[in-house]
Amino acid sequence: MREAGSGSAVVLLHGSGPGTTGAAWEPLMAAMAPDFRVIAPDFVGFGRSRLLPGSGSDEEPPYGRRVWTAQVLELLDELALDRCAVVGNSMGGAIALSVAHARPTTVTRLVGIGTLGLAMPLPPGLDRLWAYRPGRAAARGLLELLHVDEAFLTDEAVEARLAATLEPGPREAFAVMFPPPRERWVRDLALTAGELAQIRAPALLVHGAEDRVVPPESSTLRLLRLLPDVRAHLFGACGHASPAERPTELHRLLTTFLKEP
């Protein structure tokens, strides 16, 4: 877990991209630290977070919405956070929605960035992302999938992503995390319309208009009709990685929203 700053607590939840960890939030954490206490865990199966002995069974997988939601709820209890905002990217957005539903008196504000969390057909880009197997060409293809701006497709970025996906623990975990048929993992991460309607925390949805992993028309544009208190912001010429591609604007959006009375 990474932590910085002081003040009102904001929990940042990363996505399901291979090699992703809470470290993906570090630039945003640095920008937010003067105003907030920011906390970024690694989900179980990613980075330094490992499964507990005995987790999972033949009937129930060791990963998924239930496991990751329980992990965040346990973290809130461990840190004695009775009030906090939750910000989630992609899969992390689905878990942010799930946490907000589970702890309505704890979650004060909710942000979903390119978020999953509702029933939809498996997007082809998400299928490609979850099917990733480590290799230099695959790492480059992953970055091409995530980003619109070719400035993010440097040799250094490819090597860094490849190295992250070759870490033994995360590599072994990711290899078994989203096996086909992958539609079931979208369903696993989805809240029902009734559950979404019960979320009372004010919500902000942020999406790249050219997101090829979770298209906005499958997610944000539908959530606008399902969440009771919601607003949205679309970035033009932006893909699935808004925190990387629009860091300054995203920081301004989040700070304004999270500080609203």
Backbone as a ProteinNet text record, in pm:
[ID]
protein_1_A
[PRIMARY]
MREAGSGSAVVLLHGSGPGTTGAAWEPLMAAMAPDFRVIAPDFVGFGRSRLLPGSGSDEEPPYGRRVWTAQVLELLDELALDRCAVVGNSMGGAIALSVAHARPTTVTRLVGIGTLGLAMPLPPGLDRLWAYRPGRAAARGLLELLHVDEAFLTDEAVEARLAATLEPGPREAFAVMFPPPRERWVRDLALTAGELAQIRAPALLVHGAEDRVVPPESSTLRLLRLLPDVRAHLFGACGHASPAERPTELHRLLTTFLKEP
[TERTIARY]
83.2	0	86.8	46.6	116.5	27.5	88.6	11.8	88.8	16.8	80.5	-20.1	30.4	-51.7	-129.4	-215.3	-300	-428.7	-527.3	-657.2	-761.2	-866.1	-972.3	-914.6	-958.2	-900.5	-961.4	-874.3	-915.2	-844.7	-920.3	-865.4	-866.3	-750.4	-733.2	-719.1	-804.5	-808.1	-769.6	-663.7	-611.1	-693.9	-659.7	-731.1	-670.8	-713.6	-675.3	-572.3	-511.1	-410.1	-291.1	-235.2	-118.1	-3	55	165.3	121.3	-9.6	-61.1	-55.5	-24.5	-28	-73.6	-79.3	-110.9	-9.5	109.2	211.2	165.4	67.9	16.5	-40.3	-78.8	-137.4	-33.8	93.3	190.3	196.9	194	192.2	70.1	-47.7	-168	-161.6	-107	-92.2	-7.4	102.1	189.3	116.2	33.8	-41	-150.5	-210.9	-322.7	-278.4	-155.9	-109.1	-119.6	-101.1	-117.1	-258.4	-358.3	-497.2	-565.9	-514	-583.3	-484.2	-537	-464.5	-498.9	-403.9	-430.5	-368.1	-444.8	-408	-429.3	-327.3	-335.8	-286.2	-376.3	-335.4	-313.1	-245.9	-240.5	-352.1	-433	-533.6	-466.3	-534.8	-488.5	-463.2	-343.3	-304.1	-219	-207.5	-129.7	-18.3	96.1	204.7	246.5	246.5	295.3	185.7	63	-48.6	-69.1	-76.5	-85.9	-213.5	-254.4	-368.9	-340.2	-444	-432.5	-438.7	-369.3	-377.4	-522.5	-555.9	-691.6	-792.7	-749.7	-843.8	-888.3	-1016.1	-1067.9	-1100.4	-1175.1	-1213.5	-1251.5	-1285.7	-1328.6	-1456.1	-1541	-1667.4	-1653.8	-1555.8	-1544.5	-1400.1	-1378.7	-1242.1	-1177.2	-1043.1	-973.1	-963.4	-1017	-1016.5	-1158.5	-1178.9	-1309.4	-1368.8	-1491.3	-1554.9	-1565.1	-1607.8	-1624.9	-1493.8	-1387.9	-1257.7	-1200.7	-1204.3	-1143.2	-1224.5	-1357	-1439.1	-1409.6	-1403.5	-1371.9	-1235.1	-1139.5	-1005.4	-1010.1	-1083.2	-1091.4	-1166.1	-1272.9	-1346.5	-1258.5	-1177.5	-1085.4	-980.9	-935.8	-839.1	-901.9	-1025.7	-1092.9	-1103.4	-1134.8	-1143.6	-1006.6	-904.2	-769.1	-719.8	-753.7	-710.7	-809.3	-916.1	-1018.5	-1076.4	-1103.5	-1160.8	-1313.1	-1379.4	-1525.1	-1584.9	-1496.9	-1539.5	-1426	-1455.1	-1352.5	-1417.8	-1343.2	-1381.6	-1309.7	-1368.8	-1308.1	-1303.2	-1184.2	-1160.7	-1110.8	-1174.6	-1133.9	-1118.1	-1016.1	-988.9	-1022.9	-1110.1	-1142.3	-1198.5	-1131.3	-1176.6	-1187.6	-1093.7	-1099.1	-1224.4	-1277.9	-1403.4	-1519.1	-1517.2	-1620.2	-1614.4	-1493.5	-1480.3	-1517.4	-1488.4	-1531.5	-1683.9	-1752.7	-1898.6	-1945.7	-1879.4	-1916.8	-1896	-1786.5	-1759	-1860.8	-1892.5	-1991.6	-2127.7	-2160.8	-2287	-2282.6	-2167.9	-2155.7	-2145.4	-2084.6	-2062.1	-2117.7	-2249	-2307.1	-2279.3	-2256.4	-2229	-2081.3	-1996.5	-1852.5	-1807.1	-1855.3	-1808.4	-1879.8	-1803.6	-1859.4	-1867.8	-1772.6	-1767.8	-1713.5	-1754.9	-1721.2	-1679.6	-1564.6	-1518.6	-1486.5	-1540.3	-1507.9	-1442.4	-1324.7	-1248.8	-1243.6	-1303.9	-1309.9	-1361.1	-1467.1	-1501.6	-1580.7	-1553.5	-1641.2	-1741.3	-1827.5	-1917.2	-2063.9	-2094.9	-2232.1	-2229	-2341.2	-2347.9	-2328.6	-2243.7	-2219.4	-2158.7	-2171.4	-2096.8	-1947.2	-1871.1	-1726.1	-1667.5	-1610.2	-1547.9	-1426.3	-1406.8	-1291.6	-1158.5	-1146.6	-1021.6	-995.6	-1100.1	-1084	-1048.1	-1107.3	-1071.8	-922.9	-871.8	-728.4	-643.6	-686.3	-608.9	-600.6	-713	-714.8	-646.1	-632	-565.9	-414.1	-362.3	-218.6	-130.5	-25.5	81.1	213.2	306.5	425.7	508.4	552	638.5	654.6	762	788.6	681.8	645.3	542.4	407.1	379.6	253.7	250.5	364.4	370.9	347.3	405.4	381.4	234	178.5	37.7	-53.3	-15.4	-93.7	-93.8	23.4	31	-46.6	-42.5	-120.1	-269.8	-309.4	-449.7	-494.2	-406.3	-441.5	-439.4	-348.7	-323.5	-360.8	-407.5	-427.1	-300.8	-237.3	-118.8	2.9	65	180.4	303.4	300	411.3	430.4	328.5	337.4	392.9	423.6	466.6	617.5	693.6	839	895.7	1018.9	1086.1	1100.9	1128.7	1144.2	1014	901.2	772.1	739.2	772.7	749.2	830.5	958.4	1043.9	996.5	949	900	774.9	684.1	562	595.3	685	723.9	785	874.5	937.9	834.6	735.2	632	551	527	446.5	527.2	659.1	744.6	775.2	730.2	749	681.2	753.1	700.1	562.5	542.2	412.7	297.8	302.8	193.9	177.1	287.9	276.5	196.8	227.1	155.2	8.8	-17.5	-155.5	-236.2	-179.4	-256	-285.9	-196.6	-215.1	-341.4	-388.4	-507.4	-624.6	-610.6	-710.1	-834.3	-817.5	-930.2	-935.2	-946.3	-949.4	-1078.5	-1076.2	-1198.7	-1297.3	-1425.6	-1487.3	-1488.4	-1434.3	-1408.9	-1533.2	-1641.5	-1765.9	-1805.6	-1769.4	-1811.1	-1744.5	-1623.5	-1555.4	-1614.8	-1667.3	-1743	-1868.5	-1935.5	-2055.3	-2020.8	-1907.5	-1866.6	-1846.9	-1792.9	-1764.4	-1886.1	-1997.7	-2113.3	-2206	-2248.5	-2357	-2488.2	-2595.5	-2726.5	-2776.8	-2877.4	-2938	-2993.8	-3048.7	-3100.8	-2991.4	-2877.1	-2765	-2710.9	-2698.2	-2649	-2744.2	-2873.5	-2972.7	-2967.3	-2909.3	-2900.4	-2777.7	-2685.9	-2564.1	-2600	-2576.7	-2616.1	-2500.3	-2378.1	-2264.4	-2266.8	-2242.6	-2227.8	-2116.8	-2142.5	-2047.4	-2003.4	-1875.6	-1817.3	-1762.9	-1801.8	-1751.8	-1661.5	-1542.5	-1444.7	-1410.8	-1408.5	-1385.7	-1313.3	-1224.7	-1164.9	-1260.2	-1283.4	-1380	-1337.1	-1206.4	-1155.5	-1106	-1167.1	-1133.3	-1167.9	-1066.4	-1088.2	-1099.2	-1077.5	-1086.4	-1225.8	-1274.8	-1412	-1475.2	-1542.7	-1598.6	-1698.2	-1695.2	-1784	-1931.5	-1969.9	-2111.4	-2157.6	-2064.3	-2099.4	-2100.5	-2041.3	-2019.7	-2075.5	-1998	-2034.5	-2170.1	-2196.2	-2320.9	-2441.9	-2423.5	-2533.3	-2542.9	-2428.7	-2430.2	-2494.2	-2489	-2555	-2704.9	-2761	-2904.6	-2933.6	-2830.5	-2851.4	-2812.3	-2715	-2673.9	-2759.7	-2801.8	-2893.4	-2833.1	-2705.3	-2642	-2510.4	-2512.6	-2398.2	-2377.8	-2251.3	-2212.5	-2094.5	-2063.7	-1958.8	-1875.2	-1752	-1660.4	-1593.2	-1599	-1533.3	-1411.9	-1298	-1178.1	-1172.7	-1164.1	-1143.3	-999.9	-978.5	-844.4	-774.8	-847.9	-794.3	-847.2	-760.7	-798.5	-837.5	-791.9	-831.6	-747.8	-642.6	-548.7	-555.8	-673.7	-690.7	-590.6	-560.9	-465	-327.5	-288.7	-159.5	-168.1	-277.9	-288.7	-340.1	-413.7	-469.7	-446.3	-322.5	-298.8	-337.4	-303.7	-331.8	-481	-549.9	-694.3	-766.8	-720.5	-783.6	-765.5	-647.1	-623.4	-716.8	-732.6	-820.7	-965.8	-1009.6	-1145.3	-1170.2	-1076.9	-1094.1	-1093.9	-1000.9	-992.1	-1118.6	-1168.4	-1292.1	-1408.8	-1421.8	-1534.1	-1523.4	-1404.7	-1388.5	-1399.9	-1375.5	-1385.4	-1523.7	-1612.9	-1747.1	-1813.2	-1881.4	-1949.7	-2066.4
-119.4	0	124.7	222.2	350.6	456.3	550.3	653.2	783.6	894.9	1026.5	1130.7	1241.2	1355.3	1340.3	1438.4	1439	1513.6	1493.9	1555.2	1449.5	1486.2	1390.7	1275	1153.4	1034.1	1007.8	971.2	930.5	799.3	694.3	563.2	548.5	516.4	504.2	356.7	308.2	166.5	149.4	71.9	55.6	-42.7	-53.1	-140	-278.7	-352.2	-493.2	-517	-411.7	-430.7	-509.4	-598.3	-675.9	-583.7	-609.7	-527.9	-406.2	-382.5	-265.7	-288.1	-181.8	-183.2	-45.9	-29	101.3	207.8	166.9	263.2	346.4	296.5	372.9	507.3	517.4	640.6	739.6	703.9	788	932.7	961.1	1102.3	1177.1	1112.6	1176.9	1191.5	1092.4	1101.8	1221.9	1241.9	1355	1487.2	1494.1	1617.4	1640.3	1532.3	1544.4	1555.5	1514.4	1506.5	1638	1755.1	1878.5	1899.4	1834.1	1857.5	1737.7	1616.9	1496.2	1392.8	1301.6	1180.1	1075.9	1041.9	951.2	814.2	710.2	572.8	486.7	413.5	333.3	191.7	97.9	-41.4	-114.2	-228.8	-324.8	-426.1	-449.3	-553.7	-690.2	-780.6	-918.4	-974	-1031.2	-1084.3	-989	-864	-763	-711.7	-680.6	-618.9	-700.4	-633.8	-697.8	-766.5	-763.2	-821	-965.4	-1055.9	-1199.2	-1257.6	-1368.5	-1441	-1493	-1491.6	-1555.9	-1706.7	-1783.5	-1928.9	-1975.5	-2065	-2118.3	-2035.1	-1922.5	-1839.5	-1913.2	-1899	-1961.3	-2108.3	-2163.1	-2304.1	-2345.3	-2473.9	-2520	-2448.7	-2411.2	-2346.1	-2195.2	-2136.1	-1991.5	-1950	-1861.7	-1822.8	-1737.6	-1736.4	-1660.4	-1511.6	-1469.6	-1329.3	-1288.6	-1160.7	-1114.9	-1011.6	-969.7	-859.7	-888	-1008.3	-1037.1	-1024.8	-1086	-1086.1	-945	-871.9	-739.1	-638.3	-652	-564.7	-591.2	-718.9	-753.4	-700.3	-705.1	-654.1	-504.9	-428	-283.1	-255.3	-326.7	-306.9	-338.5	-443.3	-476.2	-366.7	-308.3	-198.4	-77.5	-44.3	67.7	43.7	-79.9	-113	-103.6	-156.1	-155.1	-12.7	77.1	217	301.9	239	308.8	427.2	405.6	510.3	497.5	586	583	679.8	761.4	850.3	859.8	838.4	850.2	859.9	914.5	908.3	790.6	734.4	621.6	653.6	639	664.1	534.5	488.2	363.3	376.8	311.6	311.5	175	170.9	47.7	-58.1	-170.8	-268.9	-205.8	-117.7	-49.5	34.1	85.9	158.4	67.7	-55.1	-152.1	-180.6	-193.8	-221.2	-97.3	21.7	144.5	148.7	114.7	107.9	4.5	-110.7	-217.8	-176.7	-107.9	-60.1	45.9	136.5	240	178.8	71	2.3	-67.6	-127.2	-202.1	-111.8	7.4	98	237.9	250.2	379.2	491.5	459.4	565.1	601.7	523.8	549.3	626.2	587.6	647.3	780.1	888.5	1022.4	1069.5	1027.7	1064.6	944.8	934.2	817.9	865	813.9	848.8	720.5	708.2	595.9	647.7	597.1	641.2	525.3	543.4	433.7	306.9	318.9	214.3	97.9	-18.9	-134.3	-124	-225.9	-226.4	-241.7	-258.6	-287.6	-389	-456.9	-562	-502.3	-565.5	-523.8	-641.8	-644.7	-744.5	-722.7	-830.4	-820	-733.3	-615.9	-535	-606.7	-603.7	-671.5	-626	-495.8	-446.6	-503.1	-519.4	-578.5	-726	-794	-934.3	-945.4	-855.9	-855.7	-827.9	-733.2	-697.8	-816.2	-881.1	-993.7	-1117.9	-1125.1	-1240	-1223	-1112.8	-1081	-1192.8	-1222.9	-1309.3	-1236.3	-1239.6	-1154.1	-1177	-1067.1	-1067	-923.1	-892.8	-753.5	-701.9	-782.4	-740.4	-724.5	-813.7	-805.5	-681.2	-647.9	-528.7	-402.2	-398.2	-282.9	-277.9	-393.5	-397.9	-353	-385.8	-344.2	-192.7	-130.4	15.2	81.2	22.3	75.2	66.8	-37.4	-54.8	49.1	79.5	168.7	315.3	353.4	495.1	534.1	656.7	717.1	790.5	858.6	940.1	849.6	855.7	771.2	808.7	921.8	960	859.6	781.6	682.2	548.9	538.5	411.4	409	458.3	458.6	321.3	297.4	171.4	155.4	266.8	260.2	219.1	273.2	238.5	91.4	42.3	-98.8	-188.5	-154.2	-235.9	-232.7	-116.9	-105.8	-190.2	-185.9	-266.4	-414.8	-451.8	-592	-640.6	-560	-598.7	-617.3	-527.9	-539.1	-667.1	-708.4	-828.9	-957.1	-943.8	-1061.2	-1087.7	-1000	-1024.8	-1157.3	-1249.2	-1385.7	-1393.7	-1327.9	-1338.1	-1286.9	-1160.3	-1108.4	-1183.8	-1230.2	-1304.7	-1432.2	-1505.7	-1629.6	-1602.7	-1496.3	-1464.4	-1423.7	-1334.9	-1284.7	-1396.5	-1493.2	-1602.3	-1683.4	-1682.8	-1761.8	-1673.8	-1542.6	-1452.1	-1436.9	-1427.9	-1401.5	-1503.5	-1632.5	-1732.9	-1722.9	-1768	-1767.7	-1871.4	-1851.4	-1739.2	-1614.1	-1504.6	-1387.3	-1302.6	-1329.8	-1257.6	-1273.2	-1388.2	-1413.1	-1317.9	-1268.2	-1177.3	-1038	-999.5	-874.8	-887	-1000.7	-1022.5	-1024.7	-1085.6	-1093.1	-954.1	-862	-727.3	-635.5	-680.6	-594.2	-590.4	-470.9	-452.5	-454.8	-492.4	-488.5	-344.7	-322	-189.3	-149.8	-246.3	-217.4	-177.7	-245.9	-210.6	-72.6	-42.7	88.8	198.4	172.7	271.8	299.7	207.5	225.4	305.1	333	408.2	554.9	608.9	745.6	844.3	797.8	889.2	965.1	1095.4	1167.6	1105.3	1085.3	1014.2	1101.8	1091.3	1154.5	1044	1045.1	949.4	1023.6	968.5	1027.4	923.1	963.3	864.4	927.1	850.9	890.4	857.9	954.9	933.9	823.6	795.3	692.6	569.4	543	425.9	298.8	215.9	91.2	-29.7	-8.3	-118.4	-124.9	-12	-1.3	119.2	99	211.8	290.4	423.7	504.2	476	438.5	411.2	283.4	195.9	74.2	96.7	206.8	227.7	360.9	466.3	596	645.7	634.9	688.7	612.8	487.9	411.8	437	450.1	476.8	610.9	704	833.4	817.3	708.8	683.4	591.4	535.3	434.1	480	570.2	619.9	739.8	748.5	855.9	995.9	1009.6	1141.8	1135.8	1175.1	1147.3	1259.9	1280.9	1371.4	1307.9	1354.9	1289.8	1393.1	1350.8	1433.1	1341.4	1381.1	1305.6	1382	1312.2	1369.7	1329.9	1427.9	1397.3	1354.6	1280.1	1233	1165.6	1082.2	1014.3	871.2	777.4	637.6	591.8	472.6	411	459.6	534	571.4	720.5	767.8	910.1	961.3	886.1	939.1	966.2	890.5	913.6	1017.4	1014.7	1100.7	1241.5	1256.1	1386.7	1413.8	1404.7	1413	1546.9	1657.4	1788.7	1815.5	1786.7	1808.9	1715.6	1590.9	1496	1540	1585.5	1634.1	1749.8	1842	1957	1910.9	1818.4	1765.1	1700.3	1612.7	1539.9	1634.6	1728.1	1820.3	1902.9	1952.9	2031.6	1947.4	1826.7	1740.2	1697.2	1655.5	1603.5	1711.1	1835.3	1945.7	2010.4	1970.9	2028.1	1997.1	2095.6	2070.1	1975.2
0	0	0	-80.3	-85.6	-22.1	47.1	116.2	113.6	100.3	98.6	143.8	195.6	228.9	358.1	382.8	501.7	469	553.9	530.1	503.1	430	396.6	316.5	350.5	287.5	150.8	55.7	-78.4	-110	-137.7	-170.7	-322.2	-379.3	-523.7	-561.1	-649.1	-685.1	-831.5	-856	-991.6	-1073.5	-1201.8	-1293.3	-1304.1	-1407.1	-1420.4	-1529.8	-1581.6	-1684.5	-1633.7	-1715.4	-1671	-1634.8	-1517.8	-1469.7	-1392.4	-1382.8	-1312	-1161.1	-1086.9	-939.9	-892.7	-762.3	-706.1	-743.7	-788.7	-830.4	-950	-1024.7	-1138.1	-1094.8	-967.6	-915.6	-863.2	-859	-787.7	-836.6	-968.6	-1009.2	-956.1	-962.5	-912	-759.8	-691.7	-546.4	-507.9	-578.5	-548.3	-567.2	-672.2	-697.6	-593.8	-544.1	-449.7	-304.6	-273.8	-135.1	-57.7	-119.1	-40.8	13.2	-47	-7.8	55.4	32.3	75.6	130.2	209.7	245	138.9	56.1	-55.7	-28.4	-55.6	-21.7	-145.4	-186.3	-309.5	-282.4	-256.8	-236.2	-367.6	-360.6	-470.8	-448.8	-550	-537.4	-522.4	-453.7	-443.7	-583.9	-603.2	-732.7	-814.5	-769.6	-839	-747.3	-806.2	-730.8	-610.7	-495.4	-372.3	-292.4	-342	-268	-310.9	-214.3	-243.1	-184.4	-240.3	-186.4	-46.9	36.2	165.8	147.7	233.9	222.5	229	137.9	138	63.4	3.3	-71.5	-196.7	-228.9	-349.8	-328.5	-422.6	-418.2	-559.4	-575.1	-706.1	-750	-652.5	-683.7	-694.8	-627.4	-621.9	-651.1	-750	-784.9	-677	-673.1	-569.1	-600.6	-714.5	-751.7	-788	-812	-857.5	-764.5	-799.4	-726.5	-576.3	-539.7	-397.3	-322.7	-377	-310	-301.4	-412.5	-413.8	-332.7	-332.7	-247.9	-100.8	-63.9	74.7	115	22.6	52.1	84.9	5	29.6	159.8	186.1	311	431.8	421.9	531.2	549.3	437.2	446	515.7	481.4	547.4	697.8	736.3	878.4	945.4	877.5	934.3	955.8	864.1	874.5	954	1004.1	1082.1	1004.8	875.4	791.9	794.1	866.8	867.2	766	702.2	595.1	493.8	366.9	264.1	127.7	32.5	-107.8	-170.9	-275.7	-345.1	-494.5	-552	-693.9	-756.5	-861.8	-924.6	-1074	-1126.7	-1269.7	-1328.3	-1429.2	-1500.7	-1404.7	-1385.3	-1287.5	-1149.7	-1115.7	-986.6	-971.2	-1083.7	-1077.5	-1039.3	-1091.2	-1054	-904.1	-850.4	-707.1	-626.2	-678.4	-610.5	-600.3	-708.5	-704.3	-602.7	-601.2	-509.3	-364.1	-336.7	-200.4	-159.7	-252.5	-221.5	-190.9	-261.2	-233.2	-97.8	-66.3	59	181.3	166.6	280.3	249.5	240	201.3	299.4	426.7	524.2	530.3	464.2	465.8	341.9	225.9	100.3	77.6	83.7	71.7	-72.6	-155.1	-296	-373.6	-498.7	-580.3	-719.1	-766.3	-900.6	-976.2	-1096.1	-1183.6	-1310.7	-1341.8	-1459	-1559	-1675.7	-1773	-1708.9	-1631.2	-1535.9	-1594.2	-1539.4	-1548.9	-1433.6	-1420.4	-1305.9	-1340.7	-1468.7	-1507.8	-1622.3	-1639.5	-1740.5	-1879.2	-1958.7	-2097.3	-2172.1	-2304.6	-2381.6	-2360	-2364.6	-2347.6	-2458.6	-2426.1	-2531.1	-2589.9	-2720.5	-2781.2	-2722	-2691.6	-2634.1	-2496.1	-2415.6	-2283.2	-2294.7	-2391.9	-2417.3	-2448.3	-2533	-2566.2	-2442.7	-2361.2	-2242	-2146.5	-2121.4	-2027.5	-2084.4	-2216.3	-2279.5	-2286.7	-2238	-2249.1	-2193.5	-2268.9	-2220.6	-2245.6	-2150.4	-2160.3	-2285.7	-2341.7	-2459	-2503.7	-2571.9	-2611	-2707.4	-2807.2	-2901.1	-2830.6	-2737.2	-2662.7	-2574.3	-2512.9	-2428.6	-2511.6	-2631.3	-2718.4	-2760.1	-2793.7	-2831.5	-2718.8	-2595.8	-2479.7	-2466.7	-2481.9	-2473.7	-2587	-2705.9	-2817.9	-2789.3	-2718.1	-2682.6	-2579.5	-2485.5	-2374.7	-2413.3	-2502.5	-2529.6	-2671.7	-2686.1	-2817.3	-2859.7	-2766.1	-2794.1	-2813.4	-2930.9	-2959.5	-2877.6	-2809.5	-2722.6	-2608.3	-2579.3	-2472.2	-2522.3	-2650.7	-2708.8	-2732.2	-2636.5	-2650	-2618	-2663.2	-2630.5	-2479.5	-2411.6	-2265.6	-2198.3	-2247.2	-2189.6	-2214.5	-2332.7	-2364.8	-2272.6	-2254.5	-2168.3	-2023.6	-1978.2	-1840.4	-1820	-1917	-1905.3	-1912.4	-2001.5	-2011.3	-1880.4	-1823.6	-1697.5	-1587.1	-1583.3	-1479.3	-1495.8	-1620.3	-1642.9	-1629	-1616.5	-1597.1	-1450.2	-1360.4	-1217.4	-1181.4	-1116.3	-1099.2	-1036	-922	-854	-937.7	-982.3	-1066	-1197	-1256.1	-1382.2	-1361.1	-1256.1	-1228.9	-1197.5	-1121.9	-1085	-1207	-1290.4	-1405.2	-1504.3	-1514	-1610	-1582	-1457	-1421.9	-1380.7	-1391.3	-1334.5	-1422.1	-1553.3	-1643.4	-1757.4	-1725.3	-1831.7	-1912.4	-2039.2	-2118.8	-2065.4	-2092.6	-2163.9	-2076	-2126.7	-2043.5	-2018.9	-2088.1	-2060	-1913.1	-1854.3	-1716	-1618.8	-1653.2	-1561.1	-1568.6	-1685.7	-1693.2	-1607.5	-1616	-1534.3	-1386.5	-1353.1	-1213	-1153.1	-1232.4	-1183.7	-1187.9	-1243.2	-1264.7	-1144.2	-1108.9	-1014.8	-1093.5	-1027.7	-1091.8	-1097.3	-1180.9	-1186.7	-1051.1	-978.8	-845	-748.1	-754.6	-666.8	-700.2	-828.4	-868.5	-822.1	-827.9	-786.3	-636.4	-560.7	-415.6	-372.3	-464.5	-430.1	-413.3	-295.4	-265.4	-271.8	-274.9	-282.1	-414.1	-413.6	-540.3	-623.1	-751.9	-838	-954.3	-986.8	-1105.6	-1194.6	-1320.8	-1418.2	-1515.9	-1540.2	-1630.8	-1736.5	-1863	-1967.4	-2085.5	-2147.2	-2273.3	-2387.4	-2475.1	-2582.8	-2677.8	-2684.1	-2775.3	-2699.7	-2585.5	-2504.2	-2581.9	-2609.7	-2682.9	-2590.5	-2461.8	-2365.3	-2304.7	-2255.4	-2204.2	-2274.1	-2386.6	-2460.4	-2375.6	-2383.6	-2299.6	-2321.4	-2444.6	-2469.3	-2398.5	-2361.6	-2287.8	-2137	-2092.4	-1950.1	-1902.3	-1917.4	-1860.7	-1910.2	-2039	-2091.9	-2039.1	-1999.8	-1939.6	-1789.9	-1723.8	-1579.5	-1548	-1641.6	-1620.1	-1597.4	-1645.8	-1629.1	-1510.6	-1450.9	-1346.6	-1206.5	-1196.2	-1064.9	-1026.2	-900.9	-861.2	-865.4	-829.4	-819.5	-896.9	-1022.3	-1109.2	-1209.1	-1243.9	-1351.3	-1423.4	-1545.7	-1624.6	-1698.6	-1728.8	-1808.4	-1910.3	-2038.5	-2144.8	-2194.9	-2205.3	-2265.1	-2412.3	-2501.5	-2642	-2666.7	-2775.6	-2812.6	-2695.2	-2623.8	-2505.2	-2503.1	-2464	-2459.2	-2320.2	-2283.1	-2156.3	-2039	-2065.7	-1959.1	-1928.3	-1889.1	-1857.5	-1753.8	-1645.9	-1547.9	-1607.3	-1710.4	-1774.6	-1884.4	-1960.7	-2077.7	-2045.1	-1935.8	-1898.9	-1749.3	-1700.4	-1556.2	-1494.6	-1559	-1500.5	-1495	-1605.5	-1609	-1512.7	-1504.1	-1413.7	-1269.2	-1234.7	-1098.3	-1065.7	-1160.1	-1137.3	-1120.8	-1204.4	-1194.4	-1058.8	-1020.4	-894.3	-775.1	-772.9	-660.2	-647.5	-759.5	-756.4	-706.1	-757.4	-718.3	-572.7	-531.1	-395.6	-288.9	-326.9	-229	-224.7	-314.3	-311.6	-178.9	-120.2	7.8	-9.7
[MASK]
+++++++++++++++++++++++++++++++++++++++++++++++++++++++++++++++++++++++++++++++++++++++++++++++++++++++++++++++++++++++++++++++++++++++++++++++++++++++++++++++++++++++++++++++++++++++++++++++++++++++++++++++++++++++++++++++++++++++++++++++++++++++++++++++++++++

